[in-house]
Amino acid sequence: MAPSERPWRIVKDGVALRIRVTPRARRAGSGGIIALPDGPAVRVTVTAPPSDGAATAAVLKLLARIWDIPGSALAIAAGATGRSKTVTVTGDPALLAARLETWLTRTEEVSA
């Protein structure tokens, strides 16, 4: 996948991942890249409602579980109250990018 097609970019202390959240979904999950006007994003669904930060908290909890990383390594960098968000993942940027690439490849194989 070309760097311009990736929904993440390497930042100083890790990676920044663009996501598009669907709250009040039937089930929580993630997968697939969707094209947004300002670039690609990973689709994430949560069952929590979009009120009082419940959906945002559910997103961080879900991503920590899926990627098997501590929740403290995740933070919302932009879009805390919107559906489009940027999540920062703290850690070794090269290791995280490789992990995201592997996860995304597996996710695309399952959804294909």
N, C-alpha and C positions, 0 to 999 in steps of 0.2 A: 504494500500500500504506500503510495507516495505521501510524503510529509504533508502536502496541502490537502490530502483527503482524510487525514487522521483527525479525529475529534479531540485530540490532546496536543499539547505542546510542552516542551521541556522548559522549566523555569528554574530559578536559582536553587531552590531547596527541594525540588521534586518535579511533579508534572501538574499541569492544569488541564482538566477534562471538561469539555462542554457537554451538557446533558439537556435533554428535553423531558420534563416530568409530566406524567399523566396521573393526577390524584384521583382518588375514589375509583380506582380500577377494580375489576373483579378479583385479580390476584396480583401480588407483587412480583416483579421480575425486571429483567433488563435484557437488552439485546437489539442488535441491528443499529446501523447508522442511518440517520435521516438527514436529508439535505434541508438546511434552513437558509434564509437569504444571506446571513452573515457567516455561513460555513457549516460543516458537518457537526452533528451532535449524536450522542448515544441516547437511544430511547430507554427511559426508565419509568416503570409503573409502580405505584404504591397504593395501598388500600386506604390510607389515611386521608382525611379531608384537607382541603387547602386553607385551613384556618388556624390561627395562633401558632404557626410554625410547625404544625403536626406533620404535614407532608414533607417538609424540609428535613425534619429530624428522622422521619422514616426512610428518606433517601439515603442519608448518611449511614444509618444503621444497616440498610440493605447492602450498600456498596462495601462496607467494612466486612460484612458476612461473606459476600460473594468473593471478594478478593483475599479473604483471610488476613486482614490487616487490622491493627487496633483502630478503634473509632477516633482516637486522639490524633491519628495521622491524617484525618480528613477534615476539611473546612470549606464552607461556602465562601468563595471569593467575590462572586457577583451573582445577582439575581435571587437574593434570599426570599423575596416575596413574589417572584414571577415563575412561570413554567420553564423558561430557559435559564439555566444556571451554569456557573463555572465552579467546579469543585477542585480544590487543590489537594494533592496527595503528597505528603511530606516523606522524603526518603531519597535514596540513591536514584537520580533521574534515569540513568541508563537501565538499571534493574527494573524500575517501575515501568518504563516505556516497553521493555521486552515483555513484562508480565501483562501489560494492557494489550499488546499485539497478540500474544498467545490467547488471552481471554476472548478478544474480539474474533479471532479466527475460529475458535471453538463455538462461539455464539452464532456466527454466520453459518457454520456447518449444520448446527442444530435447526436453525430456522429455514434452511434451504430445502 
